[in-house]
Amino acid sequence: MTVDIKQSAKAAEDFLKDYLRRNEYFTPANELTDSDDATELRLSLTQAKTGPKAPDVIYFFFKYGQVFDEGDPELSALVKQCMDALVAAHPEVNQFKHELYVDPAR
């Protein structure tokens, strides 16, 4: 059975956003204020999408909060945990290549 990459990207995005929400973005309550400042969240996903130049790739765009620095091992572990959970829940996503972009939410 052939799986459509756009459907897989949408399923991946929906799953990851829900997974992060259920895990409270891996952010302890004492790190949050009453503002809607995205830099307070340790990890969020802005989107998962396909691109016209690479039809077999799903691009994942994560944002990380101010508690992390680029290349932080804890941040890498959280992204890996998210992707492992995604593949466990939606193995069809693994039929495609993945490119991860993890950038500061500034």
All heavy atoms as an XYZ file, in Angstrom:
849
protein
N       0.840     -1.179      0.000
C       0.000      0.000      0.000
C       0.888      1.247      0.000
O       1.792      1.388      0.806
C      -0.883     -0.010      1.252
C      -1.777      1.177      1.358
S      -2.864      0.971      2.779
C      -2.991      2.647      3.289
N       0.643      2.142     -0.902
C       1.411      3.368     -1.012
C       0.849      4.420     -0.058
O      -0.359      4.630      0.006
C       1.365      3.909     -2.451
O       1.844      2.898     -3.323
C       2.215      5.146     -2.589
N       1.740      5.042      0.654
C       1.347      6.082      1.598
C       1.683      7.436      0.984
O       2.787      7.635      0.480
C       2.083      5.903      2.944
C       1.733      7.004      3.910
C       1.778      4.543      3.544
N       0.748      8.347      1.035
C       0.950      9.691      0.508
C       1.797     10.504      1.488
O       1.484     10.559      2.689
C      -0.405     10.363      0.287
C      -0.269     11.769     -0.241
O       0.181     11.906     -1.398
O      -0.597     12.710      0.508
N       2.838     11.139      1.001
C       3.745     11.889      1.874
C       3.049     13.082      2.528
O       3.301     13.400      3.684
C       5.034     12.313      1.137
C       6.055     12.873      2.143
C       4.723     13.298      0.024
C       7.438     13.054      1.595
N       2.147     13.735      1.813
C       1.451     14.882      2.411
C       0.539     14.440      3.547
O       0.457     15.108      4.574
C       0.682     15.658      1.350
C       1.602     16.415      0.418
C       0.857     17.272     -0.563
C       1.899     17.960     -1.447
N       1.359     18.966     -2.285
N      -0.121     13.294      3.371
C      -0.952     12.761      4.450
C      -0.082     12.354      5.637
O      -0.444     12.576      6.792
C      -1.767     11.566      3.964
C      -2.869     11.932      3.014
C      -3.578     10.698      2.468
O      -3.002      9.607      2.407
N      -4.826     10.878      2.058
N       1.081     11.769      5.347
C       2.001     11.377      6.422
C       2.535     12.596      7.162
O       2.642     12.586      8.389
C       3.164     10.565      5.866
O       2.718      9.312      5.428
N       2.863     13.652      6.435
C       3.355     14.881      7.071
C       2.274     15.486      7.967
O       2.560     15.932      9.081
C       3.803     15.889      6.018
N       1.037     15.484      7.501
C      -0.074     16.023      8.289
C      -0.300     15.182      9.541
O      -0.473     15.714     10.635
C      -1.347     16.077      7.431
C      -2.581     16.516      8.176
C      -2.521     17.977      8.549
C      -3.862     18.432      9.116
N      -3.728     19.135     10.385
N      -0.283     13.852      9.385
C      -0.442     12.971     10.541
C       0.699     13.174     11.536
O       0.486     13.200     12.750
C      -0.498     11.511     10.090
N       1.914     13.351     11.023
C       3.078     13.574     11.878
C       2.933     14.887     12.643
O       3.183     14.954     13.849
C       4.353     13.592     11.047
N       2.530     15.934     11.943
C       2.361     17.234     12.597
C       1.290     17.161     13.678
O       1.499     17.636     14.803
C       1.992     18.295     11.566
C       1.809     19.672     12.175
C       1.532     20.745     11.137
O       2.221     20.758     10.091
O       0.634     21.561     11.378
N       0.154     16.577     13.354
C      -0.929     16.454     14.337
C      -0.467     15.655     15.551
O      -0.712     16.045     16.697
C      -2.156     15.792     13.719
C      -2.844     16.661     12.680
O      -2.560     17.880     12.605
O      -3.672     16.108     11.924
N       0.214     14.527     15.300
C       0.687     13.698     16.406
C       1.674     14.458     17.281
O       1.558     14.472     18.512
C       1.336     12.410     15.888
C       1.954     11.610     17.010
C       1.185     10.759     17.774
C       3.299     11.754     17.330
C       1.740     10.055     18.836
C       3.865     11.062     18.388
C       3.086     10.204     19.137
N       2.678     15.072     16.657
C       3.719     15.750     17.438
C       3.169     16.934     18.225
O       3.546     17.140     19.384
C       4.866     16.192     16.534
C       5.760     15.058     16.033
C       6.716     15.567     14.972
C       6.517     14.411     17.185
N       2.285     17.704     17.627
C       1.699     18.831     18.371
C       0.911     18.325     19.563
O       1.004     18.883     20.660
C       0.847     19.699     17.447
C       1.698     20.554     16.533
C       0.865     21.499     15.696
C       1.782     22.446     14.918
N       1.031     23.431     14.142
N       0.146     17.251     19.381
C      -0.611     16.670     20.484
C       0.328     16.071     21.526
O       0.129     16.243     22.732
C      -1.581     15.611     19.952
C      -2.448     15.041     21.049
O      -3.183     15.816     21.700
O      -2.397     13.812     21.275
N       1.366     15.377     21.081
C       2.333     14.765     21.989
C       3.012     15.829     22.850
O       3.138     15.676     24.074
C       3.371     13.988     21.168
C       4.408     13.267     21.987
C       4.126     12.046     22.585
C       5.692     13.795     22.160
C       5.078     11.365     23.332
C       6.649     13.132     22.903
C       6.338     11.911     23.487
O       7.292     11.253     24.237
N       3.422     16.897     22.225
C       4.065     17.980     22.980
C       3.086     18.635     23.955
O       3.433     18.914     25.102
C       4.662     19.014     22.021
C       5.942     18.553     21.319
C       6.208     19.377     20.076
C       7.115     18.613     22.282
N       1.867     18.843     23.510
C       0.849     19.443     24.382
C       0.593     18.539     25.590
O       0.533     19.001     26.726
C      -0.425     19.675     23.575
C      -1.422     20.609     24.159
C      -2.617     20.958     23.256
N      -2.856     20.086     22.117
C      -2.541     20.370     20.856
N      -1.950     21.506     20.544
N      -2.809     19.516     19.880
N       0.434     17.227     25.343
C       0.179     16.272     26.440
C       1.352     16.231     27.420
O       1.165     15.956     28.601
C      -0.066     14.876     25.886
C      -1.434     14.655     25.318
C      -1.670     13.171     25.020
N      -0.442     12.502     24.637
C      -0.219     11.931     23.462
N      -1.124     11.909     22.554
N       0.940     11.347     23.207
N       2.558     16.464     26.920
C       3.750     16.467     27.776
C       4.106     17.873     28.252
O       5.218     18.094     28.730
C       4.923     15.830     27.032
C       4.799     14.331     26.975
O       5.048     13.649     27.962
N       4.374     13.801     25.837
N       3.155     18.780     28.085
C       3.306     20.175     28.524
C       4.587     20.799     27.991
O       5.258     21.562     28.680
C       3.211     20.263     30.049
C       1.859     19.789     30.550
C       1.719     19.753     32.050
O       2.749     19.689     32.768
O       0.573     19.773     32.511
N       4.932     20.438     26.762
C       6.088     20.995     26.052
C       7.389     20.776     26.835
O       8.355     21.503     26.665
C       5.870     22.472     25.738
C       4.581     22.702     24.975
C       3.407     23.031     25.644
C       4.535     22.553     23.605
C       2.207     23.205     24.944
C       3.344     22.720     22.900
C       2.194     23.044     23.587
O       1.010     23.213     22.889
N       7.365     19.753     27.714
C       8.504     19.407     28.561
C       8.945     20.586     29.432
O      10.114     20.705     29.791
C       9.680     18.885     27.721
C       9.317     17.684     26.902
C       9.132     17.775     25.533
C       9.140     16.451     27.510
C       8.774     16.671     24.779
C       8.778     15.338     26.763
C       8.608     15.446     25.399
N       7.998     21.459     29.752
C       8.292     22.679     30.497
C       7.695     22.601     31.899
O       6.477     22.509     32.041
C       7.720     23.908     29.763
O       8.179     23.888     28.406
C       8.153     25.196     30.436
N       8.537     22.644     32.943
C       8.011     22.657     34.307
C       7.169     23.920     34.555
O       7.461     24.991     34.011
C       9.268     22.674     35.184
C      10.378     22.221     34.301
C       9.998     22.625     32.908
N       6.136     23.775     35.357
C       5.221     24.885     35.640
C       5.954     26.097     36.214
O       5.585     27.242     35.930
C       4.127     24.435     36.600
N       7.014     25.875     36.982
C       7.722     27.007     37.591
C       8.514     27.829     36.577
O       9.042     28.887     36.904
C       8.630     26.535     38.727
C       9.785     25.660     38.259
O       9.761     25.104     37.156
N      10.784     25.525     39.111
N       8.610     27.351     35.333
C       9.292     28.123     34.289
C       8.324     28.967     33.469
O       8.743     29.720     32.600
C      10.070     27.184     33.356
C      11.256     26.538     34.021
C      12.022     25.624     33.080
O      11.795     25.670     31.858
O      12.850     24.843     33.583
N       7.025     28.813     33.732
C       6.019     29.532     32.957
C       5.505     30.752     33.714
O       5.400     30.737     34.932
C       4.830     28.609     32.650
C       5.142     27.392     31.785
C       3.921     26.492     31.717
C       5.563     27.820     30.396
N       5.175     31.774     32.955
C       4.507     32.941     33.513
C       3.123     33.005     32.875
O       2.726     32.110     32.123
C       5.289     34.236     33.203
O       5.291     34.441     31.795
C       6.714     34.161     33.724
N       2.405     34.062     33.127
C       1.069     34.204     32.555
C       1.101     34.703     31.111
O       0.064     34.793     30.468
C       0.226     35.172     33.402
C      -0.119     34.559     34.751
O      -0.191     33.323     34.834
O      -0.322     35.317     35.709
N       2.260     35.005     30.596
C       2.337     35.519     29.228
C       2.218     34.373     28.221
O       2.320     33.203     28.567
C       3.656     36.263     29.004
O       4.710     35.343     28.880
N       2.011     34.706     26.987
C       1.961     33.727     25.911
C       3.303     33.663     25.187
O       3.368     33.393     23.995
C       0.863     34.088     24.900
C      -0.520     33.860     25.471
O      -0.653     33.003     26.354
O      -1.457     34.542     25.026
N       4.375     33.885     25.887
C       5.711     33.940     25.308
C       6.193     32.540     24.940
O       6.420     31.693     25.803
C       6.662     34.588     26.317
C       8.039     34.829     25.751
O       8.287     34.501     24.578
O       8.885     35.363     26.497
N       6.347     32.281     23.652
C       6.771     30.964     23.176
C       8.181     30.616     23.616
O       8.546     29.438     23.644
C       6.673     30.898     21.660
N       8.993     31.610     23.978
C      10.366     31.313     24.403
C      10.384     30.621     25.761
O      11.413     30.082     26.153
C      11.237     32.586     24.459
O      10.717     33.476     25.433
C      11.306     33.256     23.101
N       9.258     30.622     26.482
C       9.202     29.931     27.766
C       9.057     28.420     27.596
O       9.439     27.662     28.474
C       8.020     30.437     28.595
C       8.177     31.850     29.075
C       6.988     32.308     29.902
O       5.968     31.595     29.934
O       7.096     33.367     30.514
N       8.479     27.989     26.491
C       8.289     26.562     26.268
C       9.624     25.922     25.911
O      10.365     26.432     25.084
C       7.290     26.323     25.138
C       5.897     26.903     25.335
C       5.050     26.637     24.107
C       5.239     26.343     26.584
N       9.906     24.802     26.522
C      11.174     24.145     26.232
C      11.230     23.634     24.796
O      12.266     23.713     24.155
C      11.409     22.994     27.207
C      11.754     23.507     28.589
C      12.257     22.410     29.464
N      12.760     22.997     30.699
C      13.586     22.379     31.500
N      13.994     21.166     31.219
N      14.001     22.979     32.584
N      10.114     23.100     24.297
C      10.114     22.550     22.946
C       8.717     22.635     22.356
O       7.739     22.299     23.010
C      10.579     21.089     22.955
C      10.787     20.435     21.599
C      11.923     21.111     20.827
C      11.080     18.949     21.760
N       8.627     23.084     21.131
C       7.355     23.099     20.411
C       7.633     22.766     18.941
O       8.769     22.789     18.491
C       6.656     24.451     20.544
O       7.441     25.485     19.995
N       6.564     22.451     18.234
C       6.665     22.154     16.805
C       5.847     23.197     16.073
O       4.683     23.417     16.401
C       6.111     20.761     16.497
C       6.147     20.387     15.018
C       7.525     19.850     14.643
C       5.081     19.378     14.678
N       6.453     23.857     15.101
C       5.687     24.822     14.327
C       5.008     24.140     13.154
O       3.858     24.448     12.850
C       6.550     25.998     13.831
O       7.653     25.495     13.086
C       7.057     26.817     14.994
N       5.702     23.201     12.496
C       5.067     22.484     11.394
C       5.903     21.295     10.945
O       7.091     21.209     11.219
C       4.805     23.413     10.211
C       6.036     24.017      9.589
C       5.695     24.969      8.448
O       4.667     24.826      7.811
N       6.561     25.926      8.204
N       5.217     20.400     10.252
C       5.858     19.306      9.520
C       5.293     19.398      8.118
O       4.081     19.445      7.940
C       5.521     17.961     10.153
N       6.165     19.482      7.139
C       5.656     19.671      5.779
C       6.589     19.049      4.762
O       7.722     18.683      5.066
C       5.447     21.148      5.478
C       6.723     21.961      5.398
C       6.412     23.398      5.035
C       7.671     24.115      4.599
N       7.381     25.392      3.993
N       6.076     18.962      3.554
C       6.872     18.466      2.440
C       7.367     19.665      1.646
O       6.876     20.781      1.816
C       6.019     17.567      1.530
O       4.936     18.334      1.015
C       5.483     16.374      2.286
N       8.335     19.403      0.807
C       8.875     20.488     -0.014
C       8.853     20.111     -1.480
O       8.953     18.931     -1.824
N       8.754     21.089     -2.361
C       8.673     20.795     -3.792
C       9.969     20.254     -4.398
O       9.940     19.530     -5.381
C       8.297     22.141     -4.411
C       8.779     23.158     -3.436
C       8.668     22.516     -2.076
N      11.102     20.577     -3.789
C      12.387     20.169     -4.372
C      12.817     18.765     -3.957
O      13.670     18.174     -4.600
C      13.471     21.174     -4.004
C      13.237     22.527     -4.646
C      14.359     23.473     -4.336
C      14.092     24.817     -4.996
N      15.111     25.785     -4.726
N      12.239     18.271     -2.872
C      12.579     16.927     -2.397
C      11.276     16.208     -2.042
O      10.826     16.251     -0.900
C      13.504     17.013     -1.189
N      10.664     15.560     -3.010
C       9.337     14.981     -2.801
C       9.292     13.792     -1.847
O       8.210     13.341     -1.497
C       8.918     14.557     -4.211
C      10.186     14.372     -4.952
C      11.159     15.353     -4.367
N      10.442     13.305     -1.405
C      10.455     12.164     -0.490
C      10.933     12.547      0.915
O      11.340     11.700      1.692
C      11.336     11.050     -1.054
C      12.789     11.476     -1.234
O      13.055     12.697     -1.304
O      13.660     10.584     -1.290
N      10.874     13.837      1.244
C      11.368     14.326      2.536
C      10.243     15.038      3.292
O       9.512     15.840      2.725
C      12.552     15.306      2.350
C      13.023     15.851      3.693
C      13.703     14.631      1.617
N      10.138     14.726      4.591
C       9.264     15.489      5.487
C      10.173     16.366      6.332
O      11.123     15.891      6.949
C       8.417     14.581      6.389
C       7.524     13.668      5.548
C       7.559     15.437      7.335
C       6.733     12.652      6.353
N       9.887     17.652      6.328
C      10.652     18.632      7.101
C       9.922     18.914      8.404
O       8.737     19.230      8.396
C      10.812     19.932      6.304
C      11.531     19.730      4.999
C      10.832     19.449      3.828
C      12.915     19.795      4.935
C      11.501     19.241      2.630
C      13.586     19.593      3.741
C      12.869     19.320      2.592
O      13.536     19.113      1.407
N      10.642     18.813      9.507
C      10.081     19.068     10.833
C      10.729     20.328     11.391
O      11.956     20.417     11.458
C      10.357     17.888     11.771
C       9.668     16.618     11.342
C      10.288     15.732     10.473
C       8.401     16.320     11.805
C       9.656     14.562     10.072
C       7.755     15.159     11.415
C       8.384     14.277     10.543
N       9.905     21.278     11.801
C      10.394     22.550     12.311
C      10.035     22.676     13.795
O       8.890     22.939     14.147
C       9.797     23.715     11.516
C      10.215     23.709     10.081
C       9.469     23.028      9.123
C      11.373     24.358      9.680
C       9.858     23.007      7.788
C      11.775     24.337      8.354
C      11.018     23.660      7.402
N      11.042     22.460     14.632
C      10.888     22.585     16.077
C      11.435     23.935     16.520
O      12.354     24.485     15.908
C      11.692     21.495     16.800
C      11.121     20.111     16.674
C      11.541     19.261     15.658
C      10.186     19.640     17.583
C      11.043     17.979     15.544
C       9.678     18.362     17.484
C      10.103     17.521     16.461
N      10.889     24.426     17.620
C      11.389     25.634     18.276
C      11.711     25.279     19.721
O      10.976     24.526     20.359
C      10.348     26.764     18.266
C      10.001     27.273     16.887
C      11.128     28.072     16.310
C      10.752     28.657     14.966
N      11.864     29.290     14.317
N      12.822     25.826     20.210
C      13.175     25.579     21.602
C      13.235     26.888     22.372
O      13.453     27.955     21.815
C      14.482     24.799     21.735
C      15.718     25.474     21.182
C      16.472     26.331     21.978
C      16.145     25.229     19.883
C      17.620     26.938     21.477
C      17.282     25.817     19.382
C      18.019     26.675     20.185
O      19.144     27.275     19.699
N      13.005     26.763     23.674
C      12.928     27.928     24.541
C      14.262     28.387     25.067
O      15.319     27.797     24.808
N      14.179     29.434     25.863
C      15.376     30.134     26.338
C      16.212     29.343     27.336
O      17.351     29.714     27.607
C      14.970     31.478     26.927
C      13.953     31.389     28.037
C      13.310     32.725     28.346
O      13.638     33.726     27.730
N      12.396     32.735     29.282
N      15.701     28.242     27.873
C      16.500     27.455     28.818
C      17.580     26.643     28.113
O      18.490     26.141     28.764
C      15.634     26.506     29.686
C      14.647     27.283     30.517
C      14.951     25.467     28.859
N      17.483     26.508     26.803
C      18.450     25.722     26.045
C      19.358     26.607     25.216
O      18.992     27.699     24.800
C      17.737     24.766     25.074
C      16.977     23.668     25.744
C      15.616     23.532     25.538
C      17.599     22.752     26.575
C      14.893     22.522     26.134
C      16.897     21.730     27.180
C      15.536     21.615     26.960
N      20.533     26.068     24.952
C      21.451     26.645     23.979
C      21.499     25.681     22.797
O      21.214     24.485     22.940
C      22.858     26.800     24.566
C      22.909     27.848     25.674
O      22.292     28.911     25.502
O      23.560     27.586     26.698
N      21.884     26.187     21.647
C      22.008     25.339     20.467
C      22.954     24.183     20.760
O      24.020     24.366     21.350
C      22.536     26.164     19.293
C      22.542     25.399     17.997
C      22.944     26.267     16.816
O      22.887     27.498     16.913
O      23.328     25.688     15.799
N      22.536     22.977     20.388
C      23.367     21.798     20.592
C      23.287     21.197     21.981
O      24.011     20.247     22.290
N      22.416     21.707     22.828
C      22.257     21.186     24.187
C      21.851     19.708     24.114
O      20.895     19.366     23.426
C      21.185     22.006     24.909
C      21.085     21.683     26.383
O      20.995     20.488     26.730
O      21.074     22.628     27.191
N      22.556     18.819     24.825
C      22.224     17.389     24.771
C      20.809     17.080     25.267
O      20.152     16.178     24.761
C      23.267     16.715     25.654
C      24.279     17.745     25.974
C      23.741     19.079     25.618
N      20.319     17.823     26.248
C      18.962     17.597     26.744
C      17.938     17.935     25.660
O      16.944     17.228     25.481
C      18.693     18.427     27.997
C      17.320     18.154     28.598
C      17.012     18.997     29.835
O      17.887     19.735     30.323
O      15.861     18.907     30.301
N      18.191     19.005     24.930
C      17.316     19.387     23.824
C      17.325     18.297     22.753
O      16.261     17.883     22.270
C      17.760     20.724     23.228
C      17.051     21.197     21.967
C      15.563     21.381     22.199
C      17.691     22.496     21.464
N      18.495     17.821     22.399
C      18.601     16.748     21.405
C      17.841     15.500     21.857
O      17.172     14.842     21.049
C      20.066     16.384     21.153
O      20.757     17.494     20.627
N      17.923     15.190     23.140
C      17.223     14.021     23.678
C      15.704     14.202     23.602
O      14.982     13.248     23.303
C      17.661     13.767     25.117
N      15.224     15.415     23.845
C      13.777     15.662     23.760
C      13.277     15.542     22.326
O      12.211     14.958     22.082
C      13.433     17.044     24.326
C      13.580     17.210     25.830
C      13.278     18.654     26.235
C      12.688     16.236     26.579
N      14.031     16.068     21.381
C      13.646     15.955     19.972
C      13.650     14.480     19.567
O      12.716     13.999     18.914
C      14.573     16.791     19.064
C      14.293     16.498     17.591
C      14.400     18.275     19.358
N      14.664     13.739     19.987
C      14.730     12.310     19.673
C      13.548     11.576     20.289
O      12.933     10.719     19.644
C      16.048     11.708     20.156
C      16.166     10.220     19.812
C      17.468      9.632     20.276
C      17.657      8.192     19.915
N      16.509      7.322     19.883
N      13.203     11.905     21.520
C      12.059     11.279     22.182
C      10.774     11.520     21.382
O       9.978     10.601     21.182
C      11.906     11.840     23.595
C      10.712     11.289     24.345
C      10.550     11.893     25.726
O      11.525     12.318     26.355
N       9.330     11.931     26.223
N      10.595     12.741     20.905
C       9.418     13.076     20.094
C       9.390     12.262     18.806
O       8.354     11.699     18.429
C       9.407     14.568     19.754
S       9.062     15.649     21.141
N      10.513     12.199     18.131
C      10.569     11.485     16.854
C      10.405      9.972     17.066
O       9.748      9.309     16.257
C      11.865     11.806     16.118
C      11.990     13.260     15.682
S      10.624     13.853     14.645
C      10.918     12.909     13.140
N      10.959      9.436     18.148
C      10.773      8.012     18.457
C       9.300      7.707     18.715
O       8.772      6.691     18.257
C      11.613      7.592     19.661
C      13.105      7.533     19.369
O      13.504      7.592     18.179
O      13.890      7.446     20.347
N       8.630      8.589     19.457
C       7.203      8.408     19.735
C       6.392      8.489     18.445
O       5.443      7.715     18.244
C       6.725      9.459     20.739
N       6.774      9.409     17.572
C       6.088      9.545     16.288
C       6.197      8.265     15.470
O       5.192      7.742     14.974
C       6.654     10.724     15.492
C       6.195     10.828     14.034
C       4.693     11.058     13.940
C       6.979     11.921     13.318
N       7.388      7.754     15.325
C       7.603      6.554     14.509
C       6.903      5.338     15.131
O       6.374      4.486     14.414
C       9.109      6.309     14.287
C       9.371      4.957     13.650
C       9.689      7.421     13.425
N       6.860      5.282     16.459
C       6.155      4.180     17.121
C       4.649      4.258     16.848
O       4.000      3.238     16.629
C       6.426      4.201     18.623
N       4.107      5.471     16.851
C       2.667      5.653     16.637
C       2.281      5.633     15.162
O       1.179      5.215     14.815
C       2.215      6.962     17.274
N       3.174      6.106     14.317
C       2.912      6.212     12.875
C       4.113      5.684     12.089
O       4.871      6.453     11.498
C       2.645      7.679     12.486
C       1.386      8.216     13.052
N       0.160      7.993     12.466
C       1.152      8.954     14.165
C      -0.779      8.586     13.186
N      -0.201      9.158     14.221
N       4.283      4.368     12.054
C       5.460      3.811     11.367
C       5.531      4.164      9.885
O       6.615      4.172      9.299
C       5.336      2.301     11.584
C       3.979      2.064     12.129
C       3.454      3.344     12.650
N       4.395      4.506      9.291
C       4.399      4.864      7.864
C       5.239      6.108      7.591
O       5.738      6.295      6.480
C       2.962      5.069      7.353
C       2.258      6.311      7.859
C       1.612      6.171      9.232
O       1.780      5.132      9.912
O       0.918      7.121      9.641
N       5.419      6.947      8.591
C       6.228      8.159      8.433
C       7.673      7.795      8.119
O       8.373      8.530      7.432
C       6.127      9.043      9.701
C       7.108     10.186      9.676
C       4.699      9.563      9.865
N       8.097      6.640      8.576
C       9.482      6.208      8.365
C       9.759      5.780      6.926
O      10.893      5.484      6.578
C       9.836      5.077      9.328
C      11.064      5.394     10.124
O      11.568      6.511     10.114
N      11.566      4.402     10.827
N       8.729      5.750      6.081
C       8.945      5.445      4.665
C       9.606      6.614      3.939
O      10.050      6.469      2.809
C       7.614      5.127      3.979
C       6.966      3.869      4.485
C       5.655      3.603      3.780
O       5.507      3.896      2.590
N       4.717      3.038      4.498
N       9.659      7.753      4.604
C      10.190      8.969      3.999
C      11.416      9.436      4.780
O      11.580      9.109      5.949
C       9.122     10.069      3.984
C       7.844      9.619      3.341
C       6.752      9.258      4.111
C       7.743      9.513      1.966
C       5.578      8.812      3.528
C       6.573      9.068      1.359
C       5.479      8.716      2.157
N      12.243     10.218      4.127
C      13.384     10.836      4.806
C      12.857     11.948      5.699
O      11.813     12.541      5.423
C      14.366     11.411      3.778
C      14.989     10.372      2.884
C      15.853     11.023      1.828
C      16.312      9.992      0.813
N      16.938     10.623     -0.351
N      13.624     12.231      6.749
C      13.259     13.307      7.677
C      14.378     14.325      7.729
O      15.551     13.948      7.778
C      13.067     12.780      9.104
C      12.092     11.667      9.215
N      12.188     10.704     10.186
C      11.002     11.340      8.491
C      11.206      9.850     10.068
N      10.470     10.205      9.030
N      14.019     15.572      7.727
C      14.987     16.639      7.999
C      14.432     17.431      9.162
O      13.286     17.884      9.132
C      15.194     17.531      6.775
C      16.084     16.886      5.749
C      16.651     17.867      4.740
O      16.839     19.055      5.065
O      16.906     17.423      3.613
N      15.271     17.583     10.184
C      14.866     18.288     11.396
C      15.528     19.654     11.447
O      16.733     19.767     11.229
C      15.275     17.491     12.638
C      14.796     16.042     12.722
C      15.329     15.384     13.988
C      13.280     15.966     12.678
N      14.725     20.638     11.753
C      15.223     21.990     11.974
C      14.804     22.365     13.394
O      13.632     22.359     13.725
C      14.627     22.972     10.952
C      15.089     22.674      9.552
C      14.404     21.761      8.746
C      16.248     23.249      9.058
C      14.863     21.471      7.475
C      16.702     22.957      7.779
C      15.995     22.055      6.993
O      16.449     21.759      5.741
N      15.805     22.639     14.220
C      15.558     22.957     15.619
C      16.189     24.319     15.871
O      17.408     24.459     15.911
C      16.145     21.878     16.546
C      15.811     22.169     18.000
C      15.656     20.478     16.148
N      15.327     25.315     16.002
C      15.783     26.702     16.095
C      15.245     27.375     17.346
O      14.207     26.956     17.885
C      15.295     27.494     14.862
C      15.896     26.955     13.568
O      17.129     26.813     13.518
O      15.124     26.672     12.637
N      15.916     28.424     17.808
C      15.415     29.140     18.987
C      14.098     29.845     18.693
O      13.858     30.322     17.585
C      16.517     30.151     19.299
C      17.331     30.263     18.069
C      17.146     28.992     17.292
N      13.236     29.889     19.703
C      11.929     30.585     19.580
C      12.112     32.019     20.028
O      11.597     32.461     21.023
C      10.882     29.870     20.441
N      12.878     32.774     19.266
C      13.134     34.171     19.648
C      12.415     35.101     18.715
O      12.195     34.907     17.613
C      14.623     34.462     19.577
C      15.400     33.523     20.510
C      16.827     33.967     20.648
N      17.847     33.036     20.960
C      17.876     32.094     21.866
N      16.857     31.812     22.558
N      18.922     31.366     22.065
